[in-house]
Amino acid sequence: MATAVEAWEERWATPEGRADWLVPHPAVAALVPVLKARGTQHVLDLGCGVGRHALLFAENGFAVEAIEAPSPASTLLAARRPRAASD
């Protein structure tokens, strides 16, 4: 039996496996104006996966710390997305 990290690593290693995890969840996106109205400046994303929510908050001006279990696939994808989004 694979560990959770191994299972997610396998899923995130392919474009098909990542597809459902690239768009921020609507409930999380709805937090952006709420947090801005409260004056929040920093966001911590624990278990950030491929970084979809961390990137959403960063694009909206928040300082973001994103943490994920060691996973080469998720870390590589998350690291590339902000650069690709700004190109």
C-alpha positions in Angstrom: 0.0 0.0 0.0 1.3 3.4 -0.9 1.7 6.2 1.6 -0.4 9.4 1.1 2.6 11.2 -0.2 3.4 8.5 -2.7 -0.2 8.4 -3.9 -0.3 12.2 -4.4 3.1 12.1 -6.1 1.8 9.5 -8.6 -1.3 11.6 -9.3 0.6 14.9 -9.7 3.2 13.4 -11.9 0.9 13.5 -15.0 -1.1 16.3 -16.6 -4.3 14.3 -16.2 -3.7 13.8 -12.5 -3.0 17.5 -11.9 -5.9 18.8 -14.0 -8.4 18.9 -11.1 -5.9 20.6 -8.8 -4.9 23.6 -10.9 -8.0 25.8 -10.4 -8.6 27.3 -7.0 -11.6 25.9 -5.1 -14.5 28.5 -5.2 -14.8 28.6 -1.4 -11.1 29.5 -1.1 -11.4 32.1 -3.8 -14.3 33.6 -2.0 -12.0 34.3 1.0 -9.9 36.8 -0.9 -12.2 39.8 -0.6 -13.0 38.8 3.0 -9.3 38.7 4.0 -8.6 41.9 2.1 -11.5 43.7 4.0 -10.0 42.5 7.3 -6.6 43.9 6.4 -4.9 40.5 6.2 -1.5 40.6 4.6 0.0 37.2 5.1 -1.5 33.7 4.2 -0.2 30.3 5.3 -1.1 27.4 3.0 -0.5 24.1 4.8 -0.6 21.1 2.5 -0.5 23.4 -0.5 -0.2 20.5 -3.1 0.6 22.0 -6.5 0.1 25.5 -5.2 -3.2 26.5 -6.7 -4.4 28.4 -3.6 -1.0 29.8 -2.7 -0.7 31.2 -6.2 -4.3 32.7 -6.0 -3.4 34.5 -2.8 0.0 35.7 -4.2 -1.7 37.0 -7.3 -4.0 39.0 -5.1 -1.2 40.8 -3.2 -0.8 38.6 -0.1 2.5 37.4 1.2 2.3 33.7 1.1 4.1 30.8 2.8 3.2 27.4 1.2 4.2 24.1 2.7 3.8 20.6 1.3 5.2 17.2 2.3 8.3 16.4 0.3 7.0 15.7 -3.2 9.1 16.3 -6.3 6.1 16.6 -8.6 4.2 19.1 -6.6 7.2 21.2 -5.6 8.4 21.4 -9.2 5.0 22.3 -10.5 4.3 24.9 -7.8 7.8 26.5 -8.3 7.2 26.8 -12.1 3.6 28.2 -12.0 4.3 31.7 -10.6 7.0 32.2 -13.2 4.8 30.9 -16.0 1.9 33.1 -14.8 4.1 36.2 -15.0 5.7 35.4 -18.4 
